[in-house]
Amino acid sequence: MNSEPYKIFTAEQQETTKTFFSGFSYKTLYFIAPIIVGIYLFIEKPVFIETPIIYAILGITAFYALLFSTLKYFSKKVKYVEFNDKLVTFKYKSGLKEYQLTWKINATGIELFELKDYKTHFEGLQINFLNKTEKIKLKLLECDWSYLDFEAIYLYFKERKNEKIRESEILPLQQLQLMNNSENKLK
């Protein structure tokens, strides 16, 4: 069991350097396809009756781009984590509002995993906190947290709950420690 009963982690405040489009990934098909089809429609000016498939493709891809952007906007992004005796307190942002949740540490789980693009190339890491009783998931995103924070939070939580690292989380943790140039703590 960890001897430190109280610990606080806070996300990096980089709000001043972010732009409106900084959260979007333009590498994905959902954002590139509407632009390409839109340029084609602007240049060729096809009639809907002659080529409805082009308008259908544009509509479907624009719908999915809007859907994924909306889901990302309303996901619960954690900005503050506080470990205290037998509780974990989270302050998170969803939409434009900030909320606070306090969970029992025994009812809370953690997941560390790699984010990959459609070609299975590494895009980053993410930590999810899961409340097993209320079925709520909170995300720690790399755009808000540093990899050093990820490693510290993950290892502190595992040590605090006295849990072993799951088999599926060993490779992401090794990747994280490699990026942080930290010692191997997987014993």
Steps between C-alpha positions, in 0.01 A plus 500: 500500500618850424622703798387826343126536585438821304616584146385754239561497124406797282490519120731739320330827420568560129173674420665820374689326219208295369297604201147400409620223266783368721289206623417369153709240321510583130676173419181300528272421213205670666653846463689458173218342297244784537766751398598304188140431398406863573781627276388260228141624528616860486713447187275262302161636616318168440120486511348293782270304267793388281743408781322442833774268626747790533257697714426188708873442566547863599197489730602175670860601561399846621248336736766271648748786533239703689402198713858421608575866567189529717584182692852625563366838616263343753733227628606531862858632497667496842701808603565417867545176696526485879570183695387520860482212753239275337363747245595633159374845398485606137433840353410467135369707214214393280380749242536845652440402864731364766388225735639318803458133591621308802526122479609233744840372396384137528221562244736671256700336223765633266591420139815602316499447125654618176305701248564390143395637163334302223841362388571388860773761545555642847305823561534532875390366836185538705394412853139423589364489852196275535248496781386140523183570700367804311636399156665839436821550301732802527790566258848639548607625157856567389407848376440599867744277690870430451634146466681544831162571663351193330773277639482653849118473519486148361775359724373687806147364448623143451721528809221659704253220416774239523407366153718323250544646154277319253652318205331736250654805671863383513589611145341846532676548835834397349439747215416770754813433704710500185365842401556631854848344517408362842614183667315175445252449787324193364642251749 
